[in-house]
């Protein structure tokens, strides 16, 4: 008889709540959160990118929807199937409280103190100008790769299941309606939310009745066109309301999973430890690379410093959104472990999304045949969210790095390069090392945050220790991957070059950061 799913869910949530109230509060004070400061969203208001959110709940919805894409679902599912539920659970909980929350709130605070500029741009001040150039180039390329790969996966999902097209893409016009109701017509948050949530729910039966079938190429063109336009529309009319409404889908899905975990009576059928793992790589360091979102993820620093900092209405809400958003994602990863861990069969490491759908259906028997369908629907909505948020942030970094002041041109450059990656058939090949790239980004962001704390003469260890840990883990993973790729019968030279560039980047920026720290102490 396995351990009841309800036990690990209740215990895990209690750990996250206690972490938020204790360590999270200490970290907030360490970063010098000051509600009396005027935030960049008001001081630099431009009606397009710098716009204070109508409510902190709206901004929480944007932030959470943007960071919680496929990562906290795919990563925990794979780690669970490779090494058992115990390592996955421990890394999710410890990583969220002591690393991920520190990273996310830190990236937000660094940006707020520097006119809401990106974490890569701020490496100039807290590490060096050379580090800024290298860091920014890496971030720009990583974002373009994210756009290409997420568009690829979204297009594939629409081709394979045309029933999910209306519920996921239909959210775009519904979000525009919400933005017009609240910002143009002055309707209150509650009635506007009720109207648009009802419209959003009606999209589900519409998708069942009117599936939209077309080719992969058509979907790719449509998704790139959407990403381009969405990156230019003022945030209050699409980005804020779309992500706010998307968060209802995700939080609603989490609520259903929580109810199922507590009431279904399911037990964990996956072993706590799998000693003879089928994983194609070793437990250390790859556990910490496989589970990124849900424990710590570098992409979060781009969201926090790219869009969230430009919309935060007051620093009073920094901890709720930065640290709290990370712990909410940790709770999602925890529920994924519970759902997938309850399965006795039907595992498929080649299809983690499908395995996740089966797990959700297993712990939510009260949803009948719709449990797995709803799980996949929620996931696709967030792939789309990540796609257009990444495009907007890549536009910001293009403007910062290449000094392109025309936003139409900068967005065109971003989408154009992403399209070239797809046309060249390189997205899937490069993705083999992207997990390590994401965690390297987290390490570099923590090095910048360490410099930020040093500049304020605050204790840098809460950021420095996880930063060095993630740097060593990532460099080890990249070195291993390069050796494996070189030893294969048909070496993937594109992936090898990309991994090699990342390895050199990490060594350079890490070494530059340590050198600057030593000079400060001297």
N, C-alpha and C positions, 0 to 999 in steps of 0.2 A: 504494500500500500504506500503510495507516494505522499509527499507533503501536500496538504491542501493549498491550492492556489491562493485562497483568501489570506492565508498566513503571511506569505511573502509580500502580498500587495499591501496589507495593513501595516506590516513592519516597515516596508520600504517607504511608504508615504509618511509614516511617523518620523522616520529618519530625515526625510527631506524637509518636513515642516520644522523640526527642531533645528536643522542646519540653517534654514532661512531666518529663524528668529534669533539665533545666537551668533554663529559664525558670519552669517550674512550681514547682521547689524554691525558687527565689529569691522568687517570689510568696508561697509558704507562709511563709517566714521574715518577709517584709514584713508580713504580716497578724498575725504573732505567735502562730501556732498553738502551743498548749501542752498536751501530753498529760497533764500533772499536774493540770489544772483539772477539777473535777467538772462534767460537762455538765448542761444543763437536764433532759435525759431522766431523770437519776437524782435531781438536787436537787429537781425539781418533779414527781416521779413521781405520776401520778393513776390509772394503770391503764386509761386511755381514749385520751388523746392523747399524754401524756408517758410513753412506754414505751421503754426502751432496747432496740434490736434484739438478737435472740438472737446474731447474728453480723453483722459489718460487711458480709459478702457479701449477707445478706438485705436490709440497708438499701441497698446498692448496687443490688440488683435493683429495689427500690421506686423509688429516685431515677431510675435509668436508664429504667425502664419508663414513668415519669411524664413525663419530659422528651422521650422519643423517640416521639412520636405520629406523626401524618401529616406534620408539618413537614419533617423531614430527608429525606423522600421526595418530596413534592410540590414543594417549593421548588427543590432542585437539578435536578429533572426539567425544570421550566419554564425555569429560567435556562439550562440546557444547550441546550434547543431554541430559545430566543430569541437567545442571544449566543455559543454555542459552548462547548466543554468547558474551554478554558483559563481564561477569567474565573471560571467557576464553581469550578474546582479551586483557583485561587489564593486566592479569597475564603474558601473552606472552610478551607484550611490556615492562612492568616495569621489569619483571624478566630478560629478555634478556639483557637490557642495564645496570641495576644496580646490578644484581647478577650473571647471567650466564657469561657475558663477563668478569667480574672481576674474577670469578672462573677459567675460561678457560685460560685466559692470565696469571693469577697468578700461576696456576699449571705448565704452560710452563716455566715461568721465574724461579720458584723454581728449576725445573729440570735442566735448562741450567746452573744455578749457582752451581750445584752439580753433574757435569759429566754426565748429562742426566739420573740420577737414578729416580726411580718411586716416586710418591707422598707419597706412604706408607713408602718407605725406608727413605725418608727425614723427616718423623715424628720423627725419632730418634733425629735429630739435633734440630728441632724446637719445639718438645714437650718433649718426653722422650724415652728411650729404651723400657720401658714396653709398651708405646703407639705404638711403631713401631711393636712390635711382634703381638699385638692384631689387629692393623689396617691391617697389611700385611696378617694375616690369614683370616680376613674378605674379603679383596680384592681378595685373591686367590680363596676362595670359591665362591664369587660372579661371578668372571670371568668364572669359570668352569660351574656354573649354566647357565650363558649367552650362553656359547658354546652348552650346552646340549639342552636348550630350542630353540635357534635359528636354530640348526640343525633339531630339531623336527618339527618346523613350516615350514622350507624350504622343508623338505622331504614330509610333508603333502601337500604343495602347488603343488609340482611336480606330486604327485599322482592324485590330483584333476584336474589339468590343465596341461597336458603334452605338450601343445603348448608353454609354457614359458621356457621349459628346454633349448633349443638351445640359445635363447636370453640372458638367465642369466648365464648358465654354459659356453656357447661359448665365453664369455668375457675373460675367463682364457687364452686360447691359443692366442687370439688377444692381450692381455696384454703382453704375453711373446714375441710376434712378435715386439711390440712397444719397449720393453726393449732391445731386440737384435739390432733393427734398430738404436736406439739412443746411447746405451752404447758400443756395439761391432762394429757396422758398421759406427758410427759417423754421421748418417743422422741427419739433422736439426730437431728441434722441429716441425716446421710447416708442412713439407712434411710427417714426421712420423705420426703426428696427423691426417692429411687428409687421409692417407692410412688406418689407423686403425679405424677411425670413419666410413669410408665407409664400411669396413669389419663388424663393429659392427652393422650398420644399416641393412646389408644384412642378419644378423642372425634372424631378425624379420620375413621376409617371409619364411626363412628356417624352423623356428619353426612352421609356419602354415602348410607347406607342409610335414614336417617330424616330427610329434610329437613323443616323446620317452615315452613309457609306460612301467613301471616296478613296483615292489612292494615297500612298505614303507621301509622294511628291507634293500633292495638293496641300496636305496637312502641314508639311514643312514650310511651304511658302506662306500659308496662312499664319502659322505660329511665329515665323520671323517677322512678318508684317505687323502682327499684334505686338510683339516685343518692342519693335521700333516705335510704334505709335504710343504704346503705354509708357515708354521711357521719357516721352515729351509732354504728356498731358499733366497739368498741375496736379500735385499729389492729393489735394483735397477732393478731387472729382473722381478719381479711380483708385489710386494706390491705397489711400487710407480706408475708404469704404469697402473696397474689394477684400482687403486683408482682414478688416474687422468682421465682415460677414463670413469669410472663409474660416475664421477662428471659431465661429459658432458650429461649423461642420466638424472641425477637429475636436473641439471641446465636447460637443455632443457625442461624437464617436467615442471619446475617452470615457464619458459618463456611462455610456452603454456597456463598454468593456469593463468598467469598474463594477457596475451592478451585476454583470454576469460573473465576474471573478468572485464576488462576495456571496452570490446566491445559487450558482449553478452546481456547487458541490464538486467541481472538478479538482483533480490532483495533478501534480507534476509527474509526467510519465518519462520525460527526458532525464537522464541521470544527472546528478549534481556535478560530476566530473567525468569526462570521457577521456580515458587514458590513451587508448589507441585511436587517435583522431584521424579522420579522413581529410583534414585540412591540408592544403597544398603548401603550407608554410608553418613554421614553428609557433608555439603558444606565445613565447616571448621573442620578439617584441610585438607580434602581430595582433594580439588581443587589443592592444591600445590603439591600433590603427584601424582594425575592423570596426570597432565601436567608436565612432567619432561623435556625431550628433547623438545626444543622449548622455554623454559624459563630458566631452570638451571638443569643440570644433572651431577651426580657424575661420570658417565662413561666417560665423556669428559676429566676429570682429568687424567684418565688412558691412554687415547689416547695422550693427550698433553705431558705427562711425560714419556710415554712408547715408542712411536714410533716417534712422531713429533719432539721431542727434539733431537733425534739422527740423524735427517735428515735435520734440519734447516740450510741452507747455510749461513745465517747471521741474527743477531738480528734485522737488519733493517726491516725484514718481520714478526717479532713476533706479532705485533699488527694486521697486516692484517690477519694472520692465526689464532691466538688465539682469539682475540676479534672479528675480522671480521667474522671468521667462525661461531661463536656463533650467531651473529646477522643475518647472512645468514640463519641459521637454524630457527631463530625467524621469518624471512620472509616466510620460508616454512610453519611453523605452522600457520602463518597469512593467507596464501593462502588456507590451509586446512579448516580453520574456514569459509572463504568466500565460498569455494566450497560446503562443507557439509551444511552450513547455508542456501544455496540457494535452498535446497530441500524442497518440500512441503509435500512429503511422501516418503515411502521406507526406513525409518530409522530402524536400527537393532543394538542395543547395544551389542548383542551377536556376531555380525559380523562387527566390525568397519572398517575392511579393505574393505569389500564389499560395505559398506556405503560410504566410501571415493571414491571408484571407480565410484559409481553412481553420487556423487557430481561433480567429475571432468568431467564426461560425460555431466552433465547438464550445466556447464559453458563453455564447449568447443564444441558447436554444430558443428563447422566447421570440427571437427575430425570424425564426424559421429559415427559409431559403434566402432571405434578404441579408443575413448577417455578413456573409463573405462579400456580397455585392456592395454593400454599404462601405465596408472596409476599403475595397479597391477604389470606390468612388472618392472617398475622402483623400486617399493617397494621391490620386490624379489631380485633384483640385490643388493640392499643395505643390506638386511638380510644376504646375502652371504658375503658381504664385512665385516660386523661386526663380522661374525663367524670367519674368518681367522685372522683378526686383534686382536680379543680377545684371540685367541690361542697363537699368538706371544707374546702378553703382559703377558699372564699367564706364558709362558716359562721364560720370564725375571724375574718375581716375584718368580717363583719356584727356579731359580738360586740364587736370592738374599736371599730368606727366608730359604730355606733348604740347601743352599750351594752346590747344585748339579751343577758341572761345565761342565758336558757333555750335550750339547744341545739336542742331540738325545734322551737321557734318560729323560730329563726334559720335552720335548714335549710329549713323550710317557706317562709320568705320568699324564699330564694334560688331554690329549685326553682319556686315559684309565678311569680316574675317571668320566669324562663327559659321557662316554659310559655306565658306571655302573649306573649312575643316570637314564639314559634312560631305561636300562634293568630292573631297579627296579621300573619303573613306577612312579618316584618321581618328575619329572620335572614340570609337570602340577600342582601338589599339592603345591610345593614350590613357584610357580610363583604368588600365591595369595598375598604374602607379598613382592614380589620383588620390586614393585614400591616404597615402603617405604625404602627398602634396598638401592636402587639407590639414593634416596634423602638423606639418612643418609651418604652415601659416599660423596655427595656434601658438606654436613655440615662439615664432618671431614677434607676434603681437604681444606675448607676455614679456619678451625682452624690452619692447618699447614701453610697456606699462611699468616695468622695473625702473627704467630711466626716468619716467614720470614721477614715481614715488621718491626716487633719489633727489630729483630737482626740488621737491617740496620738503626734503629732509625728513621723510617718513620711512618706516621700516619696510625695506623692499623685499624681504624674504617671502611673504605670501605669494608674490608674483614670480620672484626669481627662482624659487625651488621648483614649482611646476614647469616654469619655462625651460630650465636646464634639463629636467626630466624628459619633457616632450621633445626637446631638441635631440637628446641622445637616442631616444626611442626611434625617432623618425630617421635619423642618419643611419642607425643600425638596420632598419627596415629597408631603406633605399639601397644600402650596400648589399644586403642579402638578395633583393630583387634583381639588381644588376648582375650578380654572379649567376643566378638561376637563368636569367634571360640569355646571357652569353653562353651558358652551357647547353642550351636547348638545341635540338636538331635544326630548327628553322628560327634563328634568332630574330626577335622583333626589334629591329634597329631603331625604329622611331621611338618605341618605349624606352629603349636603352639610353638613347641620347637625352630624352626628356628626364629620365631618372638621374642621369649623370649631371645635368644642369641643375636639378633640384638639390642634389648632394653638394655640389660646389657652392650653390647659393646659401644653403644652410650653414656650411662651414665658414663662409665669408661673413655673413651677417652675425652669426654667433660669435665668431672671433672678434669682429669689430665691436660688438656690444661689450664683451668681457674687457677688451682693451680700454674702452671709454670708462667702464666702471672702475678699473684699476687707477686710471688717471684722476678720476674724481676723488677717490679715497686718498691718493697721494697729495 
